[in-house]
Amino acid sequence: MRIVARDLVVVATCLFAVTAAAQDQPGGDDHASASVTEATWSWSGDANVLAGYNYQKRLFADFSAWESQNWFMGAGERGLGRGRLTIQAMVSLEPFTIGKLVYGGGARVTAGGSPQLFQTGESYQGAPLVNYQHPHDLAMGLGGTYRVAAPRVTYVVGADLVGSPTLGPTPFMHRNSARDNPQVPITHHFLDSTHITAGVLRGGVETGGFTLETSVFRGEEPNENRLNIDRPRLDSWAGRVGWRRRVWQAQFSGGRLHEPEWFEPYDVTRLTASIGFDGAIDSRPLAATIAWGENREFTPFRGVADGYLLEADFRATEATALYGRAEKARKEILGLGFHPKGFGHPHIYSDIDAFTLGAVRDLPFAPGRLGVGADVTVYRMSPDMALYYDGSKSFHLFLRWRPSAIPSAHLH
């Protein structure tokens, strides 16, 4: 495991923050002290399951699949010393429920994930994935966070065997603006693709609605073995400034990722910014997110690509939710392939616009929150893509289940 100087600086900063918080903690209030050091564990959980039919209509090559996107998470919290310790674990059954029942040309095909037009990122059987969304790893999260509250500042440190560094907005599967949508954003690898990272050290401070945090972590994307935990390394870093006030939240973040994709063995600088709203309009719940992400790949040709996202989920009635998403991304699709390190090559970028509209109707007779939903996505693309993708569309018909009518609070 390679530790660089900035890693040691971050770790030292985190340790100093906890020490300073302990020194700043006021004394003399026995009741407050008892509540902070309460040793009883409190437990919470959350989950989201989407299961159904996925049809991707592409010129000359239609694909369909029966599949399920899903995750399950649990967290425990208790007092420890002068602070609060939270541990959490998150798993997904997608290694078993995605990429198994995929059909093209009337026959079952070998697939590396969920068919999805213009989606890229990670690999399958030694080749970059194109037009497929990879399944998430069985172990999506495993780590702990320690918080110490001083009079004006809260100090936070954390470590994850598998977790999310301080880069990007809340991952799409946890955003209320995206939880009803079975299709992963095509801007995922511009914004929040680091949400399953093997090895993360985090530290930060919170004050007056603002959060300043930093982390070191493994920059490489998960490998093709979805059932194991990759070897942690601390070869990348990120920092994030966040703000939250009632129903509004915003963040700006940036980081340096060490060779995230093995088939493009170059470091990447990623910048992201987002604004989120999670409130109501005329007493009807509305969640919305607007985000931008940019990847700067340090090849000899300095490839730069941007992605933009706007998504929302509106509960029009007690039982009906309407959701939508609009995206614009510059992606390497036609020229995506293996390029040896040091091999100079220009990137062939294509421009993709995607527009999704869908709805979910809750069923009254089921435990938790079970609903039936459907959506359609249409695309607009640059002329270089028209020969292969003109007229492309995608459709989903699915069931959605959550354990309760109101999503449980959980950490990101």
C-alpha positions as semicolon CSV with decimal commas, in nm:
position;residue;x (nm);y (nm);z (nm)
1;M;0,000;0,000;0,000
2;R;0,153;0,331;-0,111
3;I;0,111;0,623;0,130
4;V;0,207;0,964;-0,005
5;A;0,281;1,279;0,194
6;R;-0,063;1,434;0,150
7;D;-0,220;1,115;0,295
8;L;-0,021;1,159;0,614
9;V;-0,124;1,526;0,631
10;V;-0,493;1,433;0,604
11;V;-0,466;1,162;0,871
12;A;-0,279;1,397;1,104
13;T;-0,544;1,665;1,047
14;C;-0,820;1,418;1,134
15;L;-0,649;1,314;1,458
16;F;-0,586;1,674;1,552
17;A;-0,954;1,755;1,494
18;V;-1,068;1,487;1,739
19;T;-0,813;1,597;2,002
20;A;-0,916;1,961;1,968
21;A;-1,284;1,870;1,992
22;A;-1,224;1,677;2,316
23;Q;-1,044;1,978;2,461
24;D;-1,322;2,215;2,352
25;Q;-1,602;2,002;2,495
26;P;-1,765;2,198;2,782
27;G;-1,797;2,038;3,125
28;G;-2,024;2,080;3,425
29;D;-2,346;1,943;3,267
30;D;-2,393;1,589;3,396
31;H;-2,713;1,533;3,196
32;A;-2,554;1,643;2,868
33;S;-2,249;1,429;2,939
34;A;-2,467;1,127;3,008
35;S;-2,653;1,168;2,677
36;V;-2,328;1,195;2,482
37;T;-2,170;0,890;2,643
38;E;-2,486;0,675;2,638
39;A;-2,359;0,327;2,548
40;T;-2,689;0,192;2,417
41;W;-2,691;0,116;2,045
42;S;-2,968;0,260;1,829
43;W;-3,029;0,095;1,493
44;S;-3,178;0,211;1,165
45;G;-3,211;0,070;0,816
46;D;-3,313;0,151;0,462
47;A;-3,354;-0,033;0,133
48;N;-3,467;0,013;-0,225
49;V;-3,564;-0,264;-0,468
50;L;-3,655;-0,211;-0,834
51;A;-3,745;-0,523;-1,032
52;G;-3,892;-0,559;-1,379
53;Y;-3,850;-0,543;-1,755
54;N;-3,592;-0,326;-1,934
55;Y;-3,612;-0,271;-2,312
56;Q;-3,344;-0,076;-2,499
57;K;-3,441;0,003;-2,858
58;R;-3,133;0,070;-3,066
59;L;-3,090;0,090;-3,442
60;F;-3,001;-0,263;-3,567
61;A;-2,956;-0,398;-3,211
62;D;-3,243;-0,410;-2,960
63;F;-3,176;-0,557;-2,615
64;S;-3,406;-0,648;-2,328
65;A;-3,361;-0,783;-1,977
66;W;-3,546;-0,906;-1,670
67;E;-3,351;-0,766;-1,379
68;S;-3,347;-0,604;-1,037
69;Q;-3,154;-0,302;-0,911
70;N;-3,139;-0,315;-0,531
71;W;-2,955;-0,225;-0,211
72;F;-3,001;-0,283;0,162
73;M;-2,837;-0,083;0,440
74;G;-2,819;-0,088;0,818
75;A;-2,653;0,150;1,065
76;G;-2,590;0,151;1,439
77;E;-2,507;0,451;1,661
78;R;-2,396;0,492;2,021
79;G;-2,208;0,730;2,246
80;L;-1,834;0,673;2,279
81;G;-1,617;0,900;2,493
82;R;-1,705;1,259;2,413
83;G;-1,861;1,182;2,077
84;R;-2,091;0,955;1,881
85;L;-1,982;0,649;1,685
86;T;-2,181;0,532;1,383
87;I;-2,113;0,209;1,198
88;Q;-2,287;0,111;0,877
89;A;-2,296;-0,166;0,622
90;M;-2,458;-0,179;0,281
91;V;-2,502;-0,471;0,039
92;S;-2,651;-0,527;-0,305
93;L;-2,774;-0,846;-0,471
94;E;-2,707;-0,703;-0,818
95;P;-2,424;-0,951;-0,889
96;F;-2,703;-1,212;-0,895
97;T;-2,994;-1,005;-1,032
98;I;-2,835;-0,804;-1,317
99;G;-2,681;-0,935;-1,638
100;K;-2,832;-1,285;-1,611
101;L;-3,156;-1,270;-1,814
102;V;-3,048;-1,048;-2,105
103;Y;-3,176;-1,102;-2,460
104;G;-3,075;-0,966;-2,799
105;G;-3,187;-1,075;-3,144
106;G;-3,433;-1,316;-2,987
107;A;-3,165;-1,512;-2,800
108;R;-3,013;-1,496;-2,456
109;V;-2,677;-1,318;-2,461
110;T;-2,376;-1,296;-2,233
111;A;-2,385;-0,954;-2,068
112;G;-2,176;-0,763;-1,818
113;G;-2,467;-0,579;-1,666
114;S;-2,794;-0,403;-1,732
115;P;-2,852;-0,298;-2,097
116;Q;-2,846;0,083;-2,113
117;L;-2,783;0,295;-2,417
118;F;-2,478;0,523;-2,401
119;Q;-2,374;0,403;-2,056
120;T;-2,002;0,344;-2,002
121;G;-1,771;0,271;-1,711
122;E;-1,579;-0,032;-1,579
123;S;-1,536;-0,353;-1,777
124;Y;-1,652;-0,710;-1,839
125;Q;-1,441;-1,005;-1,960
126;G;-1,146;-0,775;-2,024
127;A;-1,333;-0,522;-2,239
128;P;-1,475;-0,179;-2,150
129;L;-1,850;-0,179;-2,097
130;V;-2,044;0,016;-2,362
131;N;-2,426;0,033;-2,360
132;Y;-2,433;-0,153;-2,029
133;Q;-2,452;-0,044;-1,665
134;H;-2,232;-0,265;-1,449
135;P;-2,384;-0,437;-1,143
136;H;-2,277;-0,292;-0,811
137;D;-2,058;-0,498;-0,580
138;L;-2,209;-0,726;-0,319
139;A;-2,036;-0,516;-0,048
140;M;-2,136;-0,157;-0,121
141;G;-2,034;-0,013;0,214
142;L;-1,863;-0,106;0,540
143;G;-1,719;0,156;0,773
144;G;-1,752;0,386;1,070
145;T;-1,779;0,756;1,152
146;Y;-1,697;0,935;1,478
147;R;-1,845;1,280;1,553
148;V;-1,753;1,515;1,837
149;A;-1,969;1,825;1,888
150;A;-1,804;2,136;2,035
151;P;-1,993;2,460;2,106
152;R;-1,960;2,601;1,754
153;V;-1,794;2,324;1,552
154;T;-1,854;1,954;1,501
155;Y;-1,548;1,743;1,418
156;V;-1,591;1,432;1,204
157;V;-1,351;1,149;1,119
158;G;-1,421;0,821;0,949
159;A;-1,273;0,514;0,787
160;D;-1,427;0,267;0,543
161;L;-1,316;-0,069;0,417
162;V;-1,569;0,006;0,143
163;G;-1,715;0,353;0,130
164;S;-1,751;0,687;-0,042
165;P;-1,482;0,956;-0,044
166;T;-1,557;1,327;-0,019
167;L;-1,621;1,369;-0,390
168;G;-1,943;1,444;-0,570
169;P;-2,308;1,482;-0,466
170;T;-2,508;1,222;-0,276
171;P;-2,490;0,900;-0,485
172;F;-2,788;0,855;-0,716
173;M;-2,939;0,555;-0,534
174;H;-2,970;0,763;-0,215
175;R;-3,107;1,079;-0,376
176;N;-3,483;1,112;-0,329
177;S;-3,486;1,279;-0,672
178;A;-3,363;0,951;-0,828
179;R;-3,482;0,662;-0,607
180;D;-3,791;0,581;-0,816
181;N;-3,592;0,571;-1,143
182;P;-3,452;0,226;-1,240
183;Q;-3,209;0,373;-1,495
184;V;-2,866;0,490;-1,376
185;P;-2,770;0,841;-1,493
186;I;-2,537;0,841;-1,794
187;T;-2,348;1,111;-1,602
188;H;-2,280;0,865;-1,316
189;H;-1,907;0,851;-1,394
190;F;-1,887;1,230;-1,399
191;L;-2,046;1,276;-1,056
192;D;-2,067;0,992;-0,804
193;S;-1,899;0,677;-0,941
194;T;-1,661;0,666;-0,641
195;H;-1,943;0,565;-0,404
196;I;-1,806;0,208;-0,381
197;T;-1,437;0,260;-0,303
198;A;-1,211;0,006;-0,134
199;G;-1,029;0,199;0,135
200;V;-1,130;0,550;0,247
201;L;-1,002;0,778;0,526
202;R;-1,215;1,089;0,589
203;G;-1,200;1,398;0,807
204;G;-1,385;1,726;0,830
205;V;-1,551;2,002;1,029
206;E;-1,910;2,128;1,035
207;T;-2,016;2,475;1,144
208;G;-2,311;2,704;1,074
209;G;-2,456;2,485;0,801
210;F;-2,121;2,451;0,621
211;T;-1,907;2,139;0,594
212;L;-1,542;2,127;0,495
213;E;-1,408;1,775;0,446
214;T;-1,127;1,584;0,280
215;S;-1,031;1,222;0,217
216;V;-0,772;0,986;0,078
217;F;-0,878;0,668;-0,098
218;R;-0,821;0,414;-0,375
219;G;-0,880;0,579;-0,711
220;E;-0,934;0,263;-0,916
221;E;-1,288;0,154;-1,001
222;P;-1,404;-0,186;-0,868
223;N;-1,276;-0,487;-1,063
224;E;-1,493;-0,741;-1,244
225;N;-1,525;-0,969;-0,941
226;R;-1,842;-0,831;-0,781
227;L;-1,835;-1,067;-0,483
228;N;-1,502;-0,975;-0,326
229;I;-1,362;-0,662;-0,160
230;D;-1,079;-0,510;-0,359
231;R;-0,747;-0,439;-0,194
232;P;-0,753;-0,094;-0,030
233;R;-0,495;0,165;-0,135
234;L;-0,450;0,532;-0,051
235;D;-0,334;0,672;-0,384
236;S;-0,598;0,940;-0,451
237;W;-0,744;1,240;-0,270
238;A;-1,048;1,466;-0,272
239;G;-1,196;1,765;-0,093
240;R;-1,551;1,896;-0,067
241;V;-1,726;2,207;0,060
242;G;-2,092;2,158;0,146
243;W;-2,379;2,375;0,263
244;R;-2,718;2,278;0,403
245;R;-3,011;2,491;0,515
246;R;-3,349;2,332;0,582
247;V;-3,466;2,186;0,245
248;W;-3,166;2,311;0,043
249;Q;-2,818;2,164;0,010
250;A;-2,523;2,235;-0,218
251;Q;-2,168;2,110;-0,267
252;F;-1,855;2,175;-0,467
253;S;-1,585;1,910;-0,476
254;G;-1,274;1,808;-0,658
255;G;-1,022;1,530;-0,649
256;R;-0,737;1,351;-0,819
257;L;-0,810;0,987;-0,905
258;H;-0,519;0,753;-0,971
259;E;-0,593;0,556;-1,290
260;P;-0,963;0,487;-1,226
261;E;-1,002;0,268;-1,538
262;W;-0,744;-0,001;-1,615
263;F;-0,805;0,025;-1,991
264;E;-0,732;0,401;-1,979
265;P;-0,432;0,398;-1,739
266;Y;-0,415;0,770;-1,675
267;D;-0,486;0,987;-1,371
268;V;-0,809;1,188;-1,377
269;T;-0,898;1,516;-1,212
270;R;-1,270;1,531;-1,134
271;L;-1,465;1,846;-1,047
272;T;-1,831;1,844;-0,942
273;A;-2,094;2,092;-0,823
274;S;-2,457;2,036;-0,731
275;I;-2,763;2,195;-0,573
276;G;-3,040;1,986;-0,420
277;F;-3,392;2,057;-0,296
278;D;-3,582;1,812;-0,076
279;G;-3,901;1,980;0,040
280;A;-4,256;2,038;-0,081
281;I;-4,468;2,255;-0,308
282;D;-4,824;2,315;-0,187
283;S;-4,771;2,035;0,068
284;R;-4,676;1,788;-0,206
285;P;-4,321;1,643;-0,163
286;L;-4,069;1,742;-0,428
287;A;-3,704;1,637;-0,454
288;A;-3,480;1,784;-0,723
289;T;-3,109;1,786;-0,806
290;I;-2,906;1,985;-1,057
291;A;-2,543;1,882;-1,100
292;W;-2,234;1,925;-1,315
293;G;-1,926;1,709;-1,336
294;E;-1,603;1,725;-1,535
295;N;-1,331;1,466;-1,593
296;R;-0,986;1,579;-1,701
297;E;-0,779;1,281;-1,812
298;F;-0,404;1,332;-1,804
299;T;-0,322;1,174;-2,137
300;P;-0,080;1,339;-2,380
301;F;-0,390;1,489;-2,548
302;R;-0,549;1,611;-2,220
303;G;-0,900;1,478;-2,272
304;V;-1,168;1,691;-2,105
305;A;-1,535;1,591;-2,084
306;D;-1,835;1,739;-1,902
307;G;-2,170;1,604;-1,790
308;Y;-2,484;1,786;-1,675
309;L;-2,784;1,648;-1,488
310;L;-3,127;1,773;-1,384
311;E;-3,365;1,529;-1,214
312;A;-3,677;1,550;-1,000
313;D;-3,934;1,335;-0,823
314;F;-4,273;1,488;-0,743
315;R;-4,542;1,316;-0,534
316;A;-4,846;1,438;-0,725
317;T;-5,089;1,248;-0,501
318;E;-5,062;1,035;-0,189
319;A;-5,015;0,726;-0,409
320;T;-4,857;0,861;-0,731
321;A;-4,505;0,992;-0,793
322;L;-4,389;1,149;-1,119
323;Y;-4,018;1,155;-1,198
324;G;-3,799;1,289;-1,472
325;R;-3,439;1,337;-1,570
326;A;-3,256;1,542;-1,832
327;E;-2,886;1,486;-1,904
328;K;-2,620;1,616;-2,136
329;A;-2,288;1,438;-2,157
330;R;-1,978;1,434;-2,375
331;K;-1,863;1,073;-2,373
332;E;-1,608;0,848;-2,539
333;I;-1,817;0,569;-2,695
334;L;-1,706;0,490;-3,051
335;G;-1,336;0,507;-2,962
336;L;-1,353;0,343;-2,621
337;G;-1,103;0,060;-2,584
338;F;-0,775;-0,049;-2,430
339;H;-0,488;0,197;-2,463
340;P;-0,147;0,107;-2,314
341;K;-0,001;0,355;-2,067
342;G;0,209;0,616;-2,241
343;F;0,034;0,558;-2,575
344;G;-0,075;0,898;-2,700
345;H;-0,416;0,899;-2,866
346;P;-0,682;1,165;-2,923
347;H;-1,018;1,099;-2,763
348;I;-1,319;1,060;-2,989
349;Y;-1,598;1,233;-2,800
350;S;-1,968;1,219;-2,882
351;D;-2,245;1,439;-2,743
352;I;-2,546;1,264;-2,590
353;D;-2,867;1,415;-2,454
354;A;-3,112;1,194;-2,263
355;F;-3,465;1,279;-2,143
356;T;-3,663;1,050;-1,911
357;L;-4,025;1,069;-1,789
358;G;-4,184;0,811;-1,561
359;A;-4,439;0,745;-1,290
360;V;-4,485;0,510;-0,995
361;R;-4,821;0,418;-0,839
362;D;-4,819;0,281;-0,484
363;L;-5,031;-0,027;-0,415
364;P;-5,240;-0,008;-0,095
365;F;-5,236;-0,373;0,007
366;A;-4,865;-0,442;0,046
367;P;-4,627;-0,417;0,343
368;G;-4,384;-0,130;0,325
369;R;-4,415;0,078;0,013
370;L;-4,478;-0,132;-0,298
371;G;-4,555;0,036;-0,627
372;V;-4,576;-0,031;-0,999
373;G;-4,398;0,204;-1,238
374;A;-4,302;0,271;-1,598
375;D;-4,087;0,518;-1,788
376;V;-3,953;0,609;-2,131
377;T;-3,622;0,770;-2,228
378;V;-3,553;0,942;-2,561
379;Y;-3,214;1,056;-2,688
380;R;-3,054;1,322;-2,903
381;M;-2,698;1,277;-3,023
382;S;-2,421;1,430;-3,231
383;P;-2,416;1,335;-3,603
384;D;-2,131;1,085;-3,563
385;M;-2,363;0,861;-3,359
386;A;-2,668;0,870;-3,587
387;L;-2,555;0,583;-3,812
388;Y;-2,556;0,345;-3,515
389;Y;-2,809;0,497;-3,272
390;D;-3,061;0,706;-3,464
391;G;-3,412;0,665;-3,320
392;S;-3,293;0,497;-3,000
393;K;-3,529;0,480;-2,702
394;S;-3,550;0,288;-2,376
395;F;-3,843;0,165;-2,165
396;H;-3,892;0,020;-1,817
397;L;-4,187;-0,154;-1,654
398;F;-4,115;-0,242;-1,292
399;L;-4,213;-0,292;-0,930
400;R;-4,058;-0,073;-0,663
401;W;-4,038;-0,166;-0,293
402;R;-3,916;0,023;0,012
403;P;-3,948;-0,082;0,374
404;S;-4,159;0,218;0,481
405;A;-4,364;0,505;0,347
406;I;-4,099;0,754;0,459
407;P;-3,735;0,663;0,376
408;S;-3,523;0,613;0,687
409;A;-3,248;0,861;0,757
410;H;-2,910;0,735;0,646
411;L;-2,554;0,855;0,603
412;H;-2,376;0,936;0,278
